[in-house]
Amino acid sequence: MRSLQRPGRSPVLAPHGMASTSNPLSTQAAVTVLQNGGNAMDAAIAASAVQAVVEPESTGIGGDCFCLYSKAGSDKVIALNGSGRAPMGLTAEWLLKQGISEIPQQSPHAVTVPTAIDAWVQLNRDHGKKPLGDLLQPAIGYARDGFPIGQRVEADFAASRELILGDTDLSSLYLKNGDDYKMGDRFINENLATTMEAIAEHGRAGFYEGWVADDILRKLNALGGVHTQDDFDAAVANYVTPIKTNFRGYDIWECPPNGQGVIALMLLNIVSGMDKFGDHPISLERIHHEIEAGRLAYRDRNLYLADPEFSDVPVTAMLSSEHADFIREQINPNKALDTLPESTLPKHKSTVYISVVDKDRNACSFINTVFHNFGAGILAPESGVILQNRGQGFVVEPGHPNCIQPGKRPLHTIIPGMATKDGKTVMSFGVMGGEYQAFGHMQFLTRLFDYGMDIQEAQDTPRFMPDPFSDLVEVEEPISNELRDGLRALGHNIQPASKPIGGSQAIFIDWETGLLIAGSDPRKDGCAIGY
């Protein structure tokens, strides 16, 4: 239990249903759906739609979606991969002929075919109780009538100013008379409201056909993109078999590649044999060992992780105890490893995560993203849709497992999580923050299960993150100068975090008391609410 005399907040407890998201308006929308008879899937979709409006820099209907779902508290976890594919007309050879050896963020070639809406439609059809059109109404209302800009959203908007200025359509909407939007300013996106109304009325066809698809394709093609209507027709999310490992008696479930959930599980396998080094995770020895484990695990990610339909991803070997032992043995307790080879992969950054559990204990772990803040920085003007830049997850290097190919899905950073034990789901959880997500799953779970923190404390505790592409290690402000100096003495390149590291939400099901216990990351504007 935290000291009640120190800053922080307590876990949220409720007997019936619970939602936890990174925005209060999204959380409230989800709880309202639950109270009106919807289930966890309905609530998650409604919340995600609201977040597509109120956190447009982090997510949107022009992005991607992954979901883990368990029904009635069972340990039978369902996984859906709603990540987009490269257009069929785009190849590495073509890009190289254009002089493009690395895909820029603000480029039509960074835009894989958005697949979130197809994912929503399938999940609603297969697991929801309420009509999709009803679930979209809160989001439509906020888009048409406006919503107040939150503190974190203001900061994200300001940090993206140069990107916003790079697209006339984007800047005309997301700048206020040329200035940044501030906390409390009312923001309206009427065109996005109209697009969501089309989806509410026509379902999948409201996005992938007709005037909305025409608007998106017209914008991309005008910029040199090779996307076609056939690409949009073929945009389909896929049910996949989730992967798992056991950590401290809990089965931890993740979506399989092309997402980086396998790296989260690999990190858990590594730290399962690691010393705690005391009773708190923010110690010199523990931080050093976690940093080294992260550097080695992300090295493997950059070498092997790709779309399994196109490349052989050695998931079984990566999750073996032998591989975890081998990585753990490489960690020198007295010195940071020599600089690892620099990866050719680009960096990844933004996402929103939603956790919902309903009265029947259906549990939904739901994550939706446009990748970097404001995605590709490209707005389709008539539809109000911001397009993601997931294509930056590819490399333009023929022969590399993650090289861009027609119809291929890129290395994906977003990963919902689920924990089960003794035949029941016990927790829906997730971490935002691009590269950090796999490392963040490990940090959250070990702080919860190894150090005995409550579900809120485990998210509040200061974070650090080794950059997968260099020897840089970012640390958050509360980590002391003494610890930073100690890490530097071990050979780590310690730098202050440029912004809060990640974000997270989680809901724990206490089967003995029947209560739901939730936490929500203070690094975002959101909260957990139950009833």
Residue, then its C-alpha position, 0 to 999 in steps of 0.5 A: m500500500r502506498s503512503l497516503q501522505r505522499p502524492g499519488r492515487s489509490p486503485v479504483l475498486a468496483p463490484h460490477g464493471m470497470a473501464s480504464t483509458s487514457n482520457p476521462l471522456s473515453t472512460q465515461a463512454a465505456v462505463t455508460v455502455l456497460q451500465n446500459g447493457g453493453n458488454a466489455m467489447d461494446a464498451a472498448i469499441a465505444a471508448s476507442a471511437v471517442q479516443a479517435v476524436v479526443e486524442p487524435e494525435s495518438t489514435g484514429i480511424g485511419g490507424d490500426c487495432f489489436c485486441l485480446y478478449s476473454k469471455a465470462g472470465s475464462d482463460k480461453v483468450i481470443a486474439l485479433n490482429g487489425s494491422g494494415r498491409a502495404p499497398m500491393g503496388l509498393t516494393a522495396e525495389w520501386l522505393l530504391k529507384q525513387g531514391i528512398s532508402e528509409i521511409p520518411q514519416q510524412s510520406p504516403h509510403a509510410v501509410t499502410v492500409p488502415t485496418a482499425i475499422d474492419a477490426w471494430v466491425q468484426l469484433n462488434r459482429d462476433h463478440g458485441k451486444k450493441p449495434l456498432g452505430d449506437l457505440l459510435q454516437p458518443a464519438i460522433g457527438y464529441a467530433r461534431d459539438g467539440f471537446p476540451i483539449g486536455q493537458r497531455v493532448e496540449a503537450d502532444f499537439a505542441a510537440s508535433r507543430e512542425l509535422i502539422l505545418g507540413d500538411t496544409d489540410l492538417s494545419s488548417l484543422y489542428l492549428k487555431n489561427g496559426d497557434d497551438y491549441k491550449m488546454g481547455d480550448r474547444f476542438i471540433n472536427e465536423n468532417l470526422a463526425t460525418t465520416m463516423e456517421a457513415i460508418a455507423e450507418h453502413g458499417r465497413a462500407g462506410f469507410y472502405e467504399g464510397w466518398v470516404a475511401d475516395d477522399i483518402l485515396r485522392k489525398l494519398n495519390a496526390l502525394g505520390g502514393v500507390h494505394t488503390q481501391d483494391d487495397f482498401d477492399a482487401a483490408v481485413a483484420n485476422y483472428v490469430t492464435p495468441i502466444k503465452t509464457n508463465f510468470r510467477g504462476y500467471d499465464i501472460w498472453e500476447c498477440p503473436p508477430n507481427g507485433q512485439g508481444v513475443i519480446a514482452l514474453m521473452l523479457l519476462n522469461i529473462v527477469s524470471g531468473m533475475d535477482k530482485f536486488g532488494d525490495h524496490p525496483i528502483s535500485l542501481e543493480r535492478i535498473h542495470h540488469e533490466i536495461e541490459a535485458g532490454r538491450l539484448a531482447y530488442r536486439d533479437r526483435n530487430l533481427y527477427l520480428a516480421d510478418p510471419e506470412f512472409s518470414d519465418v519468425p522463430v517464436t518457439a526458440m525466442l520463448s524457450s527457457e534456454h534462450a532466456d538463460f543464454i541472454r541472462e548469462q550475457i549480462n555483466p553485473n559490473k559493466a554495461l555491454d559494449t554498444l550493440p550493432e545499430s539497427t536499421l529500423p526506425k523509431h516508434k512512438s504513439t498509441v492508446y490503450i483501453s481495458v474493460v471488464d463487465k459484470d459477466r467478467n468478459a475482459c477486453s484488452f484493446i489497443n488502437t494507434v496511428f503510430h507516431n503523434f499524428g501518424a504520417g502527418i497527412l489529413a484526408p480533408e473531406s473525411g477528417v481522417i488522419l492517416q497512420n505511418r505504420g509503414q515506417g515499421f518496414v525497412v527498405e533492405p531487400g532480403h531483410p525479414n522486415c523488408i517492405q513487400p506488397g501486402k505485407r504487415p510491418l513490425h508492429t509495436i502495439i501489444p494488448g496483454m492479458a493474464t490468466k490463472d487457474g482457468k480464469t482471466v485475472m487481468s486485462f492490461g496494456v502499455m502505450g509508448g511504441e518501443y517501450q511497450a514490450f519493456g513496459h509489460m515486463q516492468f509493470l508485471t514484475r513491479l506488480f508480482d515481484y515487488g508486491m505493488d498495487i495495480q496503481e503503484a506499479q504504473d506510478t513508479p518511475r520508468f527508464m528505457p534503453d533505446p533499441f537503436s543506440d546505447l542511449v538510456e532514457v530515465e524519468e525525472p524521479i530517478s535520482n542523480e545519484l542513481r544516474d551517476g551510478l548507472r553512468a559509472l557502469g557504462h550506460n549512456i543516461q539521458p533525461a527522458s524527453k517526455p513521460i515514458g509510455g502510459s498504461q491501464a489495467i484491471f484486475i479481477d479479484w475472484e475471491t471478493g468479486l471486486l474489480i481493481a483498476g489503475s490508470d497511468p498518471r502520465k496521461d489525462g485518463c482515469a479508471i471508473g467503475y460502478 
